[in-house]
């Protein structure tokens, strides 16, 4: 690895972590295009596998912080994660069987869809006391399992954390508040990232030196993003919309270039 490549990889990690810290999600979807177009990883599959490892590592770091302040619904997370891991394993196998250029085109279309979804206002839910128990299992499990499975399929197929899908999925399934959905989602992101990473690593699609630099840069970027986010709290909606427009623009470029 050249010095230039190492610096570009670190910069990519800082950008991904910074976005995660600043707007609370979406940074991982930038990992694959950054690895392909900026760092210069020639294989789309290698970029997806490498991104999956980095996403899982960064999610575990964020999870530790949320666990300390008690914004994680562990039982709901466990059910969602188990269903998601099954979906991720299936999705990863399907993704590896698809031609790299076609996979990149589909990834670009996904980015456009995610950006459009991020432009929609997010609504908080009304049940901060929601918990999975014998009494609530009959109503929560039929929602958590299929939504988790679908999220896992997308995460495994594209090698992403899926936080932008998991958060609204958890809210739809359980009616938990947004703050709890964000913290709980990191359990699932970690599990899905690890499942996808293992699948791609076994097939030799992980660049470990790049992964290490990406994780290091992500940790630094996340810290800076959190600090900046606290100073720009009143403008967070504007920042999220700006990021959504950037995601749409990048996704459009990827899809057109792949075509």
C-alpha positions in Angstrom: 0.0 0.0 0.0 1.4 3.4 -1.0 1.4 6.4 1.3 -1.2 8.1 -0.8 -3.5 5.2 -0.6 -3.1 5.0 3.2 -3.9 8.7 3.6 -6.9 8.4 1.3 -8.2 5.4 3.3 -7.7 7.3 6.6 -9.5 10.3 5.1 -12.4 8.1 4.0 -12.7 6.6 7.5 -12.7 10.1 9.0 -15.5 11.2 6.6 -17.6 8.1 7.4 -17.2 8.4 11.1 -17.8 12.1 11.0 -21.1 11.7 9.2 -22.2 9.0 11.7 -21.3 11.3 14.6 -22.8 14.4 13.1 -26.2 13.2 11.8 -26.5 9.9 13.6 -26.5 7.5 10.7 -25.9 7.0 7.0 -22.1 7.2 7.0 -21.7 3.5 6.3 -23.4 3.8 2.9 -20.6 6.1 1.8 -18.0 3.4 2.6 -18.3 1.3 -0.7 -18.2 4.2 -3.1 -15.3 5.8 -1.2 -13.3 2.5 -1.3 -14.0 2.0 -5.0 -13.6 5.5 -6.4 -11.3 7.3 -3.9 -9.1 4.5 -2.3 -9.1 2.6 -5.6 -10.1 -1.0 -4.5 -10.6 -2.6 -7.9 -13.1 -5.3 -6.8 -16.6 -4.2 -5.8 -16.9 -7.4 -3.7 -13.7 -6.6 -1.9 -14.9 -3.1 -1.2 -18.2 -4.5 0.2 -16.4 -7.0 2.4 -13.9 -4.4 3.7 -16.7 -1.9 4.4 -18.7 -4.5 6.3 -15.8 -5.1 8.8 -15.3 -1.4 9.3 -19.1 -0.8 9.8 -19.3 -3.5 12.4 -16.3 -2.1 14.3 -17.6 1.4 14.3 -21.1 0.3 15.4 -19.6 -1.6 18.4 -17.8 1.6 19.5 -21.1 3.6 19.3 -23.0 0.8 21.0 -20.8 1.1 24.1 -21.8 4.7 24.5 -25.5 4.1 24.2 -25.3 1.1 26.6 -23.8 3.4 29.2 -26.8 5.8 29.1 -29.4 3.0 28.9 -30.9 3.7 25.4 -30.7 0.1 24.2 -33.7 -2.3 24.3 -31.7 -5.5 24.4 -34.4 -8.2 23.9 -35.9 -6.4 20.9 -32.4 -6.0 19.5 -31.7 -9.7 20.0 -34.7 -10.9 18.1 -34.2 -8.3 15.3 -30.5 -9.2 15.1 -31.1 -12.9 14.9 -33.6 -12.5 12.1 -31.3 -10.0 10.4 -28.2 -12.2 10.6 -30.1 -15.0 8.8 -31.1 -12.5 6.1 -27.6 -11.0 5.9 -26.1 -14.5 5.4 -28.5 -15.1 2.5 -28.0 -11.6 1.1 -24.2 -11.8 1.1 -24.2 -15.1 -0.8 -26.6 -13.6 -3.4 -24.4 -10.5 -3.7 -21.2 -12.4 -4.2 -22.8 -14.3 -7.1 -23.7 -11.1 -9.0 -21.4 -9.3 -11.4 -19.5 -6.5 -9.8 -20.6 -3.8 -12.2 -24.3 -4.8 -11.8 -23.9 -4.9 -8.0 -22.4 -1.4 -8.1 -25.4 -0.1 -10.2 -27.9 -1.6 -7.8 -25.9 0.0 -4.9 -26.2 3.4 -6.6 -30.0 2.9 -6.9 -30.2 2.0 -3.2 -28.3 5.2 -2.3 -30.9 7.2 -4.3 -33.7 5.5 -2.4 -32.0 6.0 1.0 -31.4 9.7 0.3 -35.0 10.2 -0.7 -36.1 8.4 2.5 -33.8 10.6 4.6 -35.5 13.7 3.2 -38.8 12.6 4.8 -39.2 13.9 8.4 -38.7 11.3 11.1 -41.4 11.0 13.8 -40.8 9.9 17.3 -42.9 7.2 18.8 -45.0 7.2 21.9 -44.0 4.1 24.0 -40.6 4.5 25.8 -41.5 1.6 28.1 -41.8 -1.0 25.4 -40.2 -4.3 26.2 -40.3 -7.8 24.8 -42.0 -10.2 27.3 -44.4 -13.1 27.4 -47.3 -10.7 27.4 -46.0 -8.6 24.4 -44.4 -11.4 22.4 -47.6 -12.1 20.4 -47.7 -8.6 19.1 -44.0 -7.8 18.8 -42.5 -11.0 17.3 -44.7 -11.0 14.1 -43.4 -7.5 13.4 -39.7 -7.8 14.5 -38.9 -11.0 12.7 -40.0 -10.2 9.1 -38.7 -6.6 9.3 -35.4 -7.8 10.7 -35.1 -10.5 8.0 -35.7 -8.0 5.2 -33.2 -5.5 6.6 -30.6 -8.3 6.9 -31.1 -9.3 3.3 -30.3 -5.7 2.2 -27.4 -5.3 4.6 -25.8 -8.6 3.5 -26.4 -8.0 -0.2 -24.8 -4.5 -0.2 -22.4 -4.9 2.7 -23.8 -2.0 4.7 -24.8 -1.6 8.3 -28.4 -0.8 7.4 -28.9 1.7 10.3 -31.0 3.9 8.0 -33.4 0.9 7.6 -33.1 -0.6 11.1 -34.1 2.6 12.9 -37.5 3.1 11.2 -38.0 -0.7 11.2 -37.7 -0.8 15.0 -40.0 2.2 15.4 -42.6 0.6 13.1 -42.3 -2.8 14.9 -42.3 -1.7 18.5 -43.3 2.0 18.7 -40.1 2.8 20.7 -38.8 6.4 20.8 -36.2 7.5 18.2 -33.5 7.8 20.8 -34.0 4.2 21.9 -34.3 3.0 18.2 -30.9 4.6 17.4 -29.2 2.9 20.4 -30.9 -0.5 19.8 -30.1 -0.3 16.1 -26.4 -0.4 16.8 -26.7 -4.0 18.3 -28.3 -5.0 15.0 -25.8 -3.1 12.8 -22.9 -4.8 14.7 -24.5 -8.3 14.2 -25.3 -7.7 10.5 -21.9 -6.2 9.8 -20.2 -9.2 11.4 -22.3 -11.7 9.6 -21.6 -10.0 6.2 -17.9 -9.5 7.1 -17.5 -13.2 7.9 -19.1 -14.3 4.7 -16.9 -12.1 2.6 -13.8 -12.8 4.6 -14.2 -16.5 4.1 -14.3 -15.9 0.4 -11.2 -13.7 0.6 -13.0 -10.4 -0.1 -11.6 -8.3 2.8 -8.5 -6.1 2.5 -7.4 -6.1 6.2 -4.8 -3.2 6.0 -7.4 -1.0 4.5 -9.9 -2.1 7.1 -7.6 -1.2 9.9 -7.0 2.3 8.5 -10.7 2.8 7.8 -11.6 1.9 11.4 -8.9 4.2 12.9 -10.1 7.1 10.7 -13.7 6.3 11.6 -13.0 6.5 15.4 -11.4 9.9 15.0 -14.1 11.2 12.7 -16.9 10.0 15.0 -15.5 12.0 17.9 -15.2 15.1 15.8 -18.7 14.6 14.4 -20.3 14.2 17.8 -18.6 17.4 19.1 -19.6 19.3 16.0 -23.2 17.9 16.2 -23.5 19.3 19.7 -22.6 22.8 18.5 -25.0 22.6 15.5 -28.0 21.0 17.3 -30.3 23.7 16.0 -29.3 23.0 12.5 -29.3 19.2 12.6 -32.4 18.9 10.3 -30.6 21.1 7.7 -27.5 18.9 8.0 -29.4 15.7 7.5 -31.2 17.1 4.4 -27.8 18.2 3.0 -26.3 14.8 3.6 -29.4 13.2 2.0 -28.9 15.3 -1.2 -25.2 14.3 -1.3 -26.2 10.6 -1.0 -28.7 11.0 -3.9 -26.1 12.8 -6.0 -23.4 10.1 -5.4 -25.9 7.3 -5.9 -26.9 8.8 -9.2 -23.3 9.1 -10.4 -22.6 5.5 -9.4 -25.6 4.1 -11.1 -25.0 6.1 -14.3 -21.3 5.2 -14.3 -22.1 1.5 -13.8 -24.5 1.6 -16.7 
